[in-house]
Amino acid sequence: MPSRYFRAAIAAAGLVAAGLLAGCVATTTSRGDISTWYDRSFMVTATQDGTLPVVVHGQPAASVDAAATVDLMTANISMPSWLPETQLVPGNQDMRYRMVLIFNPASPGRAHLNACGPLEELEVLPPAARIDVVGSICDGRDAATRSRDSVNAGDDPADATLRLLRQLTVTLMPAENPAHRANIRAGGP
């Protein structure tokens, strides 16, 4: 009997194929990382005042600037069900705990690794037909989680940005750290 991971992989491949065949404009997560120290208790601590500050660097689309992006998030993005009393709020890079979003970075790999550092050191490109974003949940200069995502802007860049941000929020705030689950199965600490 195939393992549940094998069945899940086949199901995921089927969903991707169906989306491609249907011609859907899909959000794609190209790379996500979770630090070994990330867990649910970290996010509870980071949001203990009921907020998670959002810092935006760059612009997702010509019609959606950094301030509009924060407004889109605070008005339309729901936090994970395990953080129900938390709201996204505008923030700045000097805050210890924060979500950082870098739109259309000139060097996505560098932005992916350094999103929790000084943002002025990371060059961003003007908006294009494809919206690229690097996101991190930061504890000071350390990234608890990171993700690189992208979507085609299409005819409605604000809607495309919102779809991208919804996916990114889910990716950046998992309820569990898969490494911890794998460690438990392997008999680790």
Backbone as ProteinMPNN parsed JSONL, in Angstrom:
{"seq_chain_A": "MPSRYFRAAIAAAGLVAAGLLAGCVATTTSRGDISTWYDRSFMVTATQDGTLPVVVHGQPAASVDAAATVDLMTANISMPSWLPETQLVPGNQDMRYRMVLIFNPASPGRAHLNACGPLEELEVLPPAARIDVVGSICDGRDAATRSRDSVNAGDDPADATLRLLRQLTVTLMPAENPAHRANIRAGGP", "coords_chain_A": {"N_chain_A": [[0.847, -1.179, 0.0], [0.645, 2.219, -0.888], [2.47, 4.848, 0.745], [1.147, 7.48, 2.882], [2.386, 9.863, 2.291], [3.279, 9.52, -0.313], [0.797, 9.26, -1.593], [-0.198, 11.807, -1.038], [1.621, 13.366, -2.468], [1.04, 12.568, -5.084], [-1.596, 13.477, -5.257], [-1.175, 16.24, -4.976], [0.344, 16.732, -7.279], [-1.59, 16.148, -9.188], [-3.434, 18.222, -8.702], [-1.89, 20.445, -9.411], [-1.465, 19.894, -12.133], [-4.136, 19.966, -13.031], [-4.746, 22.647, -12.566], [-2.953, 23.876, -14.356], [-3.888, 22.853, -16.793], [-6.401, 23.967, -16.85], [-5.818, 26.554, -17.294], [-5.485, 28.383, -15.284], [-4.455, 31.254, -13.396], [-2.043, 30.804, -11.301], [-0.771, 30.98, -7.963], [2.543, 30.47, -7.146], [4.679, 28.787, -5.0], [7.953, 29.072, -4.764], [10.108, 28.612, -3.122], [10.477, 27.786, 0.224], [11.426, 28.209, 3.592], [11.884, 26.988, 6.871], [12.986, 27.842, 9.997], [14.897, 25.896, 12.348], [14.235, 26.479, 14.954], [11.721, 27.56, 14.87], [8.362, 27.457, 15.944], [4.971, 26.921, 17.017], [4.752, 28.212, 19.503], [6.629, 30.237, 19.261], [5.376, 32.0, 17.445], [3.136, 32.687, 18.969], [4.362, 34.102, 21.032], [5.533, 36.164, 19.487], [3.29, 37.51, 18.673], [1.994, 38.353, 20.934], [0.826, 40.737, 21.784], [-1.383, 40.863, 20.247], [-0.979, 41.659, 17.663], [0.704, 41.604, 14.464], [3.25, 43.195, 13.047], [3.63, 44.52, 9.726], [5.998, 44.981, 7.233], [6.804, 46.568, 4.269], [8.776, 46.458, 1.367], [9.504, 47.823, -1.673], [7.342, 47.531, -4.575], [4.413, 45.91, -5.528], [2.846, 46.184, -7.894], [2.16, 48.586, -10.511], [-0.164, 49.943, -9.867], [-0.421, 49.417, -7.206], [1.017, 50.409, -4.455], [3.5, 50.391, -1.74], [2.185, 51.276, 0.637], [-0.498, 50.804, -0.065], [-0.382, 48.063, -0.271], [0.022, 47.217, 2.388], [-2.4, 48.145, 3.391], [-4.164, 46.487, 1.9], [-3.494, 44.033, 3.025], [-4.066, 44.343, 5.816], [-6.794, 44.742, 5.716], [-7.847, 42.517, 4.383], [-6.55, 40.046, 4.77], [-6.652, 37.087, 6.535], [-5.536, 35.826, 9.602], [-3.821, 32.748, 10.461], [-5.893, 30.028, 11.635], [-5.091, 29.161, 14.124], [-4.084, 31.39, 15.321], [-6.142, 33.27, 16.091], [-6.827, 35.732, 17.285], [-5.149, 37.673, 16.365], [-3.986, 40.484, 14.547], [-2.89, 41.908, 11.469], [-0.755, 44.686, 11.186], [0.464, 47.963, 10.217], [4.016, 48.315, 10.159], [7.526, 48.773, 11.08], [10.99, 48.349, 10.111], [12.531, 48.311, 12.395], [11.252, 47.013, 14.396], [11.134, 44.234, 16.59], [9.698, 41.71, 16.221], [8.208, 40.88, 13.198], [6.546, 40.832, 9.982], [8.095, 40.717, 6.947], [7.965, 41.928, 3.681], [9.241, 41.784, 0.494], [8.998, 43.164, -2.536], [9.44, 42.324, -5.922], [12.335, 41.88, -5.944], [15.679, 42.704, -6.965], [17.647, 40.829, -6.723], [16.548, 37.923, -6.0], [17.482, 35.678, -4.506], [19.375, 36.792, -2.726], [17.711, 38.575, -1.369], [15.99, 36.732, -0.216], [17.651, 35.501, 1.658], [18.378, 37.663, 3.26], [16.213, 39.164, 4.208], [15.454, 39.987, 6.758], [17.3, 41.806, 7.478], [18.902, 45.052, 6.971], [16.756, 46.784, 4.954], [17.221, 48.764, 3.073], [19.52, 47.998, 1.83], [18.811, 46.181, -0.046], [18.077, 45.946, -3.348], [15.251, 46.798, -5.315], [13.142, 46.092, -8.129], [11.256, 47.854, -10.698], [7.639, 47.499, -10.9], [6.317, 44.696, -12.76], [4.987, 42.451, -15.309], [4.868, 40.097, -13.953], [4.542, 39.421, -10.569], [6.813, 39.28, -8.058], [7.701, 38.118, -4.846], [9.448, 38.173, -1.79], [9.189, 36.881, 1.359], [9.331, 37.093, 4.938], [9.11, 35.988, 8.316], [10.222, 37.684, 10.969], [12.562, 37.708, 13.685], [14.062, 40.02, 15.108], [17.078, 40.219, 13.438], [16.988, 37.702, 12.521], [15.537, 35.112, 10.574], [12.549, 33.5, 11.075], [10.8, 32.114, 9.45], [10.803, 31.775, 5.874], [9.933, 32.697, 2.521], [9.659, 32.446, -1.026], [7.693, 33.709, -3.512], [5.502, 33.965, -6.368], [3.382, 35.492, -8.879], [1.375, 35.947, -11.802], [0.55, 39.214, -12.794], [-1.678, 39.884, -14.332], [-4.939, 41.117, -15.433], [-5.908, 42.402, -13.222], [-4.074, 43.701, -11.042], [-4.222, 44.294, -8.268], [-5.927, 42.311, -7.237], [-4.414, 40.051, -7.932], [-2.167, 40.538, -6.341], [-3.331, 40.315, -3.816], [-4.137, 37.583, -3.817], [-1.603, 36.431, -3.918], [-0.52, 37.347, -1.479], [-2.204, 36.095, 0.357], [-1.525, 33.383, -0.009], [1.179, 33.531, 0.691], [1.034, 34.275, 3.392], [-0.028, 31.963, 4.565], [2.069, 30.175, 4.008], [4.188, 31.332, 5.432], [3.445, 31.104, 8.104], [3.179, 28.415, 9.388], [1.339, 25.978, 11.289], [2.729, 23.948, 12.458], [6.127, 22.866, 12.707], [7.573, 21.101, 10.225], [10.041, 19.815, 10.471], [10.265, 19.296, 13.183], [8.247, 17.408, 13.537], [9.241, 15.33, 11.936], [11.547, 14.781, 13.349], [10.544, 13.801, 15.745], [9.332, 11.43, 14.83], [11.642, 10.103, 14.098], [12.756, 9.576, 16.469], [14.165, 11.551, 17.757], [15.087, 14.449, 19.83]], "CA_chain_A": [[0.0, 0.0, 0.0], [1.472, 3.419, -0.936], [2.461, 5.656, 1.965], [0.277, 8.651, 2.763], [3.174, 10.928, 1.669], [3.237, 9.239, -1.742], [-0.556, 9.612, -2.045], [-0.313, 13.264, -0.984], [2.408, 13.9, -3.58], [0.276, 12.324, -6.309], [-2.741, 14.386, -5.226], [-0.665, 17.588, -5.238], [0.704, 16.787, -8.7], [-2.849, 16.207, -9.921], [-3.988, 19.567, -8.571], [-1.068, 21.34, -10.224], [-1.777, 19.613, -13.535], [-5.483, 20.464, -13.307], [-4.646, 24.109, -12.633], [-2.291, 24.231, -15.606], [-4.778, 22.534, -17.905], [-7.537, 24.889, -16.832], [-5.333, 27.881, -17.652], [-5.606, 29.256, -14.126], [-3.298, 32.011, -12.968], [-1.827, 30.237, -9.98], [0.339, 31.42, -7.15], [3.491, 29.384, -6.993], [5.687, 28.948, -3.969], [9.152, 28.492, -5.344], [11.028, 28.176, -2.084], [10.111, 28.158, 1.583], [12.326, 27.685, 4.615], [11.452, 27.148, 8.256], [14.112, 27.668, 10.917], [14.733, 24.776, 13.273], [13.682, 26.958, 16.219], [10.347, 28.034, 14.691], [7.23, 26.614, 16.323], [3.759, 27.671, 17.337], [4.988, 29.074, 20.668], [7.327, 31.44, 18.784], [4.387, 32.922, 16.88], [2.313, 33.182, 20.073], [5.189, 35.137, 21.67], [5.704, 37.277, 18.553], [2.015, 38.21, 18.504], [1.335, 38.376, 22.247], [0.007, 41.942, 21.948], [-2.517, 40.763, 19.338], [-0.653, 42.204, 16.351], [1.939, 41.245, 13.764], [3.572, 44.296, 12.141], [4.002, 44.209, 8.349], [6.913, 45.942, 6.621], [6.847, 46.332, 2.827], [9.858, 47.096, 0.61], [9.195, 47.627, -3.082], [5.97, 47.75, -5.014], [4.002, 44.747, -6.303], [2.315, 46.552, -9.203], [2.12, 50.044, -10.694], [-1.348, 50.486, -9.197], [-0.426, 48.977, -5.807], [2.292, 50.761, -3.828], [3.766, 49.752, -0.448], [1.116, 51.607, 1.597], [-1.703, 50.093, -0.493], [-0.165, 46.648, 0.038], [-0.258, 47.048, 3.819], [-3.857, 48.308, 3.531], [-4.775, 45.251, 1.394], [-3.279, 42.96, 4.002], [-4.77, 44.559, 7.081], [-8.24, 44.669, 5.489], [-8.315, 41.317, 3.69], [-5.826, 38.809, 5.071], [-6.965, 36.474, 7.823], [-4.436, 35.098, 10.221], [-4.133, 31.317, 10.591], [-6.923, 29.752, 12.638], [-4.494, 28.963, 15.438], [-3.757, 32.726, 15.844], [-7.365, 33.983, 15.715], [-6.969, 37.068, 17.876], [-4.032, 38.478, 15.889], [-4.23, 41.309, 13.367], [-1.747, 42.501, 10.794], [-0.748, 46.142, 11.325], [1.668, 48.56, 9.629], [5.172, 48.266, 11.051], [8.792, 49.255, 10.526], [12.021, 47.33, 10.204], [13.176, 48.341, 13.705], [10.482, 46.191, 15.336], [11.738, 42.906, 16.749], [8.886, 40.713, 15.524], [7.541, 41.513, 12.073], [6.5, 40.165, 8.687], [8.736, 41.564, 5.947], [7.641, 41.575, 2.302], [10.081, 42.491, -0.472], [8.408, 42.943, -3.846], [10.258, 42.434, -7.118], [13.746, 42.096, -5.608], [16.624, 42.563, -8.076], [18.332, 39.561, -6.46], [15.652, 37.174, -5.109], [18.236, 34.839, -3.57], [19.94, 37.657, -1.683], [16.585, 39.064, -0.566], [15.497, 35.575, 0.539], [18.557, 35.263, 2.785], [18.638, 38.868, 4.054], [14.982, 39.949, 4.368], [15.337, 40.527, 8.117], [18.362, 42.791, 7.659], [18.582, 46.4, 6.491], [16.067, 46.713, 3.665], [17.793, 49.71, 2.116], [20.615, 47.322, 1.134], [18.231, 45.265, -1.025], [17.517, 46.653, -4.497], [14.005, 46.284, -5.883], [12.889, 46.488, -9.511], [9.903, 48.388, -10.902], [6.623, 46.473, -11.14], [6.307, 44.078, -14.087], [3.828, 41.586, -15.549], [4.916, 39.053, -12.931], [4.819, 39.962, -9.23], [7.661, 38.41, -7.243], [7.804, 38.585, -3.464], [10.172, 37.41, -0.778], [8.595, 37.19, 2.651], [9.921, 36.484, 6.128], [8.695, 36.337, 9.666], [11.516, 38.013, 11.56], [12.854, 37.937, 15.101], [15.26, 40.837, 14.933], [17.684, 39.988, 12.117], [16.882, 36.275, 12.22], [14.296, 34.706, 9.916], [11.89, 32.298, 11.601], [10.349, 31.45, 8.224], [11.043, 32.558, 4.65], [9.306, 32.134, 1.332], [9.711, 33.187, -2.289], [6.468, 33.414, -4.232], [5.254, 34.836, -7.516], [2.102, 35.331, -9.566], [1.176, 36.87, -12.924], [-0.285, 40.341, -12.382], [-2.944, 39.794, -15.058], [-5.718, 42.337, -15.655], [-6.244, 43.025, -11.942], [-2.893, 43.539, -10.177], [-4.575, 44.312, -6.842], [-6.435, 40.977, -6.931], [-3.266, 39.131, -8.005], [-1.363, 40.791, -5.139], [-4.066, 39.762, -2.686], [-3.995, 36.121, -3.882], [-0.211, 36.143, -3.573], [-0.339, 37.603, -0.049], [-2.908, 35.042, 1.103], [-0.681, 32.188, -0.065], [2.401, 33.797, 1.438], [0.71, 34.264, 4.82], [-0.142, 30.547, 4.957], [3.402, 29.585, 3.933], [5.072, 31.895, 6.455], [2.99, 30.837, 9.466], [2.624, 27.066, 9.562], [0.987, 25.627, 12.668], [3.757, 23.036, 12.948], [7.391, 22.82, 11.986], [7.712, 19.721, 9.749], [11.287, 19.227, 10.976], [9.999, 18.787, 14.528], [7.457, 16.206, 13.373], [10.155, 14.307, 11.432], [12.476, 14.485, 14.436], [9.816, 12.961, 16.691], [9.217, 10.105, 14.217], [12.959, 9.466, 14.052], [13.196, 9.319, 17.848], [15.031, 12.637, 18.23], [14.587, 15.212, 20.982]], "C_chain_A": [[0.894, 1.245, 0.0], [1.358, 4.207, 0.365], [1.564, 6.878, 1.77], [1.039, 9.821, 2.138], [3.171, 10.767, 0.153], [1.869, 9.624, -2.304], [-0.74, 11.134, -2.058], [0.449, 13.907, -2.141], [1.667, 13.719, -4.899], [-0.914, 13.27, -6.381], [-2.301, 15.813, -5.544], [-0.295, 17.742, -6.709], [-0.554, 16.876, -9.564], [-3.479, 17.583, -9.867], [-3.215, 20.567, -9.411], [-1.397, 21.143, -11.703], [-3.158, 20.15, -13.904], [-5.48, 21.984, -13.434], [-4.001, 24.566, -13.925], [-3.198, 23.983, -16.799], [-5.95, 23.497, -17.984], [-7.129, 26.307, -17.199], [-5.448, 28.87, -16.507], [-4.32, 30.038, -13.918], [-3.066, 31.599, -11.523], [-0.671, 30.916, -9.27], [1.26, 30.236, -6.987], [4.477, 29.715, -5.894], [6.943, 28.274, -4.479], [10.125, 27.999, -4.283], [10.538, 28.663, -0.733], [11.065, 27.491, 2.566], [11.728, 27.952, 5.986], [12.655, 26.885, 9.143], [13.841, 26.529, 11.883], [14.087, 25.22, 14.581], [12.259, 27.485, 16.088], [9.361, 26.993, 15.209], [6.062, 27.533, 16.692], [3.997, 28.628, 18.513], [5.759, 30.334, 20.277], [6.313, 32.46, 18.266], [3.468, 33.487, 17.965], [3.071, 34.296, 20.81], [5.283, 36.373, 20.78], [4.43, 38.113, 18.414], [1.27, 38.383, 19.827], [0.519, 39.641, 22.482], [-1.182, 41.97, 20.984], [-2.254, 41.308, 17.943], [0.6, 41.541, 15.782], [2.213, 42.38, 12.783], [4.022, 43.789, 10.769], [4.861, 45.341, 7.809], [7.018, 45.591, 5.14], [7.982, 47.14, 2.21], [9.591, 46.797, -0.856], [7.711, 47.76, -3.33], [5.536, 46.577, -5.881], [3.538, 45.077, -7.717], [2.238, 48.069, -9.293], [0.953, 50.671, -9.938], [-1.424, 50.131, -7.714], [0.934, 49.299, -5.19], [2.416, 50.1, -2.456], [2.639, 50.026, 0.558], [-0.181, 50.877, 1.232], [-1.592, 48.606, -0.199], [-0.476, 46.366, 1.498], [-1.761, 47.178, 4.059], [-4.6, 47.062, 3.053], [-4.675, 44.144, 2.431], [-4.115, 43.155, 5.252], [-6.279, 44.439, 6.913], [-8.719, 43.3, 5.01], [-7.639, 40.004, 4.062], [-6.205, 38.324, 6.461], [-5.733, 35.742, 8.331], [-4.819, 33.622, 10.291], [-5.111, 31.078, 11.745], [-6.348, 29.546, 14.029], [-3.959, 30.267, 16.042], [-4.964, 33.648, 15.616], [-7.463, 35.412, 16.22], [-5.889, 38.026, 17.4], [-4.418, 39.233, 14.621], [-2.915, 41.785, 12.78], [-1.869, 44.019, 10.898], [0.494, 46.694, 10.619], [2.804, 48.549, 10.645], [6.385, 48.916, 10.416], [9.881, 48.234, 10.823], [12.772, 47.338, 11.529], [12.442, 47.496, 14.742], [11.084, 44.791, 15.398], [10.983, 41.843, 15.958], [8.117, 41.415, 14.416], [7.489, 40.567, 10.878], [7.105, 41.154, 7.695], [8.388, 41.026, 4.567], [8.491, 42.429, 1.377], [9.546, 42.157, -1.856], [9.406, 43.226, -4.957], [11.731, 42.717, -6.805], [14.638, 41.875, -6.832], [17.377, 41.241, -7.954], [17.471, 38.754, -5.48], [16.387, 36.3, -4.095], [18.812, 35.646, -2.419], [18.826, 38.179, -0.771], [16.039, 37.946, 0.32], [16.347, 35.357, 1.798], [18.67, 36.453, 3.735], [17.404, 39.73, 4.319], [14.835, 40.567, 5.755], [16.428, 41.542, 8.438], [17.923, 44.159, 7.171], [17.985, 46.364, 5.078], [16.659, 47.654, 2.624], [18.977, 49.101, 1.347], [20.12, 46.377, 0.043], [17.54, 46.057, -2.131], [16.23, 45.983, -4.963], [13.831, 46.857, -7.283], [11.499, 47.106, -9.625], [8.913, 47.252, -11.145], [6.659, 45.975, -12.591], [5.056, 43.208, -14.223], [3.751, 40.451, -14.539], [5.29, 39.713, -11.609], [5.622, 38.916, -8.464], [7.72, 38.991, -5.84], [8.643, 37.609, -2.66], [9.578, 37.837, 0.545], [9.31, 36.476, 3.771], [9.137, 36.884, 7.361], [10.005, 36.493, 10.423], [11.465, 38.123, 13.072], [14.165, 38.701, 15.092], [15.798, 40.636, 13.522], [17.637, 38.527, 11.71], [15.52, 35.963, 11.598], [13.77, 33.427, 10.552], [11.399, 31.449, 10.43], [10.637, 32.384, 7.055], [10.325, 31.878, 3.496], [9.534, 33.056, 0.144], [8.508, 32.755, -3.101], [6.332, 34.358, -5.421], [3.898, 34.519, -8.126], [2.097, 36.295, -10.756], [0.222, 37.962, -12.475], [-1.642, 40.32, -13.08], [-3.626, 41.142, -15.224], [-6.03, 43.087, -14.366], [-5.081, 42.821, -10.964], [-3.215, 43.539, -8.686], [-5.09, 42.94, -6.414], [-5.299, 39.951, -6.944], [-2.388, 39.292, -6.764], [-2.037, 40.171, -3.92], [-3.977, 38.238, -2.655], [-2.59, 35.693, -3.451], [0.016, 36.299, -2.067], [-1.048, 36.559, 0.806], [-2.065, 33.765, 1.142], [0.568, 32.372, 0.795], [2.156, 33.741, 2.941], [0.61, 32.829, 5.337], [1.246, 29.904, 5.01], [4.294, 30.06, 5.082], [4.675, 31.543, 7.887], [2.381, 29.448, 9.609], [2.344, 26.784, 11.035], [2.045, 24.725, 13.292], [5.008, 23.185, 12.108], [7.584, 21.377, 11.536], [8.986, 19.037, 10.248], [11.089, 18.652, 12.376], [9.217, 17.471, 14.457], [8.351, 15.059, 12.903], [11.129, 13.872, 12.524], [11.816, 13.566, 15.458], [9.687, 11.541, 16.143], [10.542, 9.356, 14.232], [13.499, 9.183, 15.454], [14.126, 10.379, 18.405], [14.419, 13.39, 19.378], [13.298, 15.935, 20.716]], "O_chain_A": [[1.817, 1.326, 0.811], [0.306, 4.236, 1.003], [1.26, 7.263, 0.641], [0.424, 10.689, 1.518], [3.072, 11.75, -0.582], [1.784, 10.241, -3.366], [-1.359, 11.683, -2.969], [-0.02, 14.881, -2.729], [1.666, 14.619, -5.74], [-1.213, 13.809, -7.446], [-2.975, 16.518, -6.295], [-0.589, 18.771, -7.318], [-0.575, 17.6, -10.56], [-4.003, 18.066, -10.871], [-3.807, 21.437, -10.051], [-1.585, 22.114, -12.437], [-3.329, 20.727, -14.978], [-6.14, 22.539, -14.313], [-4.449, 25.539, -14.53], [-3.27, 24.806, -17.712], [-6.434, 23.804, -19.074], [-7.985, 27.17, -17.396], [-5.502, 30.078, -16.739], [-3.23, 29.553, -14.223], [-3.809, 32.001, -10.629], [0.285, 31.368, -9.9], [0.809, 29.122, -6.718], [5.045, 30.806, -5.868], [6.993, 27.051, -4.611], [10.886, 27.063, -4.528], [10.219, 29.842, -0.576], [11.459, 26.34, 2.379], [11.142, 29.007, 6.229], [13.277, 25.826, 9.053], [12.688, 26.232, 12.197], [13.451, 24.409, 15.254], [11.641, 27.827, 17.096], [9.506, 25.8, 14.946], [6.178, 28.758, 16.672], [3.485, 29.747, 18.505], [5.569, 31.386, 20.886], [6.383, 33.641, 18.607], [3.063, 34.646, 17.885], [2.481, 35.316, 21.168], [5.132, 37.498, 21.257], [4.496, 39.294, 18.074], [0.049, 38.541, 19.836], [-0.399, 39.627, 23.302], [-1.902, 42.965, 20.905], [-3.171, 41.414, 17.128], [1.43, 40.998, 16.511], [1.497, 42.523, 11.792], [4.703, 42.769, 10.662], [4.499, 46.514, 7.913], [7.291, 44.442, 4.794], [8.139, 48.33, 2.481], [9.466, 45.634, -1.238], [6.93, 48.06, -2.427], [6.203, 46.264, -6.867], [3.813, 44.317, -8.646], [2.25, 48.758, -8.273], [1.06, 51.788, -9.431], [-2.383, 50.501, -7.037], [1.895, 48.552, -5.376], [1.539, 49.337, -2.053], [2.191, 49.112, 1.251], [-0.885, 50.386, 2.115], [-2.595, 47.954, 0.092], [-1.156, 45.39, 1.815], [-2.335, 46.416, 4.837], [-5.548, 46.618, 3.7], [-5.635, 43.417, 2.684], [-4.798, 42.232, 5.697], [-6.978, 44.076, 7.859], [-9.883, 42.955, 5.212], [-8.133, 38.94, 3.688], [-6.092, 39.062, 7.44], [-4.994, 35.123, 7.566], [-5.997, 33.277, 10.193], [-5.143, 31.841, 12.711], [-7.053, 29.74, 15.019], [-3.436, 30.257, 17.156], [-4.814, 34.706, 15.005], [-8.147, 36.227, 15.601], [-5.728, 39.099, 17.982], [-5.086, 38.694, 13.739], [-1.95, 42.035, 13.502], [-2.953, 44.574, 10.72], [1.473, 45.97, 10.442], [2.584, 48.749, 11.84], [6.292, 49.532, 9.354], [9.716, 47.364, 11.679], [13.585, 46.445, 11.768], [12.951, 47.283, 15.843], [11.492, 44.235, 14.379], [11.567, 41.156, 15.121], [7.452, 42.422, 14.656], [8.28, 39.629, 10.773], [6.669, 42.303, 7.617], [8.498, 39.828, 4.308], [8.466, 43.657, 1.462], [9.627, 41.013, -2.302], [10.119, 44.229, -4.937], [12.309, 43.67, -7.328], [14.389, 40.976, -7.635], [17.704, 40.61, -8.96], [17.637, 38.88, -4.267], [15.957, 36.193, -2.946], [18.742, 35.224, -1.265], [18.981, 38.219, 0.45], [15.67, 38.184, 1.47], [15.816, 35.064, 2.87], [19.023, 36.273, 4.901], [17.541, 40.914, 4.624], [14.15, 41.58, 5.904], [16.474, 42.077, 9.545], [16.733, 44.409, 6.978], [18.651, 45.956, 4.127], [16.604, 47.372, 1.427], [19.387, 49.642, 0.319], [20.924, 45.831, -0.713], [16.55, 46.747, -1.891], [16.132, 44.757, -4.999], [14.303, 47.952, -7.588], [10.658, 46.907, -8.749], [9.31, 46.161, -11.553], [6.984, 46.722, -13.514], [4.179, 43.229, -13.36], [2.674, 39.904, -14.301], [6.251, 40.48, -11.545], [5.155, 37.798, -8.251], [7.783, 40.208, -5.664], [8.558, 36.393, -2.829], [9.474, 39.032, 0.824], [9.836, 35.38, 3.582], [8.576, 37.977, 7.435], [10.8, 35.557, 10.511], [10.475, 38.563, 13.656], [15.243, 38.107, 15.071], [15.09, 40.847, 12.537], [18.183, 38.151, 10.673], [14.49, 36.477, 12.033], [14.451, 32.402, 10.569], [11.561, 30.229, 10.419], [10.707, 33.603, 7.21], [10.134, 30.662, 3.485], [9.594, 34.277, 0.284], [8.32, 31.565, -3.352], [6.965, 35.412, -5.471], [3.34, 33.44, -7.926], [2.745, 37.341, -10.713], [-0.8, 37.679, -11.849], [-2.649, 40.698, -12.482], [-2.977, 42.187, -15.163], [-6.375, 44.268, -14.401], [-5.095, 41.89, -10.158], [-2.546, 42.851, -7.915], [-4.729, 42.454, -5.342], [-5.229, 39.086, -6.071], [-1.92, 38.303, -6.199], [-1.368, 39.564, -3.083], [-3.765, 37.655, -1.592], [-2.42, 34.721, -2.715], [0.677, 35.462, -1.452], [-0.547, 36.181, 1.865], [-1.912, 33.144, 2.193], [0.961, 31.47, 1.535], [2.985, 33.214, 3.683], [1.106, 32.519, 6.42], [1.559, 29.173, 5.949], [5.064, 29.277, 5.638], [5.494, 31.671, 8.797], [1.196, 29.318, 9.917], [3.036, 27.294, 11.917], [2.237, 24.734, 14.508], [4.95, 23.58, 10.944], [7.746, 20.498, 12.383], [9.008, 17.819, 10.429], [11.685, 17.629, 12.715], [9.485, 16.539, 15.215], [8.24, 13.941, 13.406], [11.489, 12.697, 12.597], [12.458, 12.654, 15.979], [9.896, 10.567, 16.867], [10.572, 8.132, 14.359], [14.579, 8.613, 15.601], [14.804, 10.149, 19.407], [13.347, 13.024, 19.861], [12.775, 16.61, 21.602]]}, "name": "protein", "num_of_chains": 1, "seq": "MPSRYFRAAIAAAGLVAAGLLAGCVATTTSRGDISTWYDRSFMVTATQDGTLPVVVHGQPAASVDAAATVDLMTANISMPSWLPETQLVPGNQDMRYRMVLIFNPASPGRAHLNACGPLEELEVLPPAARIDVVGSICDGRDAATRSRDSVNAGDDPADATLRLLRQLTVTLMPAENPAHRANIRAGGP"}
